[in-house]
Amino acid sequence: RIAALLVEAAKHLNAGAALRRYDSIITASLRAGYPGPFHDEGVVYATWMDATYARCYEILAQWEAGAIAEPSADELIAMLPTLQLPD
């Protein structure tokens, strides 16, 4: 069930990347490592991906410890950081 929730988190990240026509969050985040017109956007995506997975693992650890109920996919996504893209 944890793996299924992580798949949902990955889908969420990829959907965010698709907002700027990237094929995946990895491609969007990769831009952070290179100078050029997409660098700043890449930093935003890379930071969002890291923050999202950190929060996701925190939530899943709380669930495994019995501190919270198992979240549905929608509940998990609602608890994750939001993407703040530059204009």
ZIVEN-V469943 format. One record per residue. N is the residue number from 1. PHI is phi in whole degrees, -180 to 180 (999 if undefined). Layout:
N:PHI / N:PHI
//
This chain:
1:999 / 2:-63 / 3:-59 / 4:-65 / 5:-69 / 6:-66 / 7:-63 / 8:-65 / 9:-64 / 10:-64 / 11:-61 / 12:-61 / 13:-64 / 14:-66 / 15:-65 / 16:-64 / 17:-66 / 18:-65 / 19:-60 / 20:-113 / 21:68 / 22:-83 / 23:-81 / 24:-163 / 25:-66 / 26:-65 / 27:-61 / 28:-63 / 29:-69 / 30:-58 / 31:-62 / 32:-65 / 33:-86 / 34:-132 / 35:-70 / 36:137 / 37:-69 / 38:-107 / 39:-59 / 40:-61 / 41:-64 / 42:-62 / 43:-63 / 44:-61 / 45:-65 / 46:-64 / 47:-65 / 48:-64 / 49:-61 / 50:-63 / 51:-65 / 52:-66 / 53:-68 / 54:-61 / 55:-67 / 56:-60 / 57:-65 / 58:-64 / 59:-63 / 60:-65 / 61:-67 / 62:-63 / 63:-65 / 64:-61 / 65:-81 / 66:83 / 67:-78 / 68:-137 / 69:-74 / 70:-60 / 71:-79 / 72:-75 / 73:-59 / 74:-65 / 75:-65 / 76:-61 / 77:-59 / 78:-65 / 79:-89 / 80:-90 / 81:-62 / 82:-91 / 83:-82 / 84:-117 / 85:-79 / 86:-70 / 87:-71
//
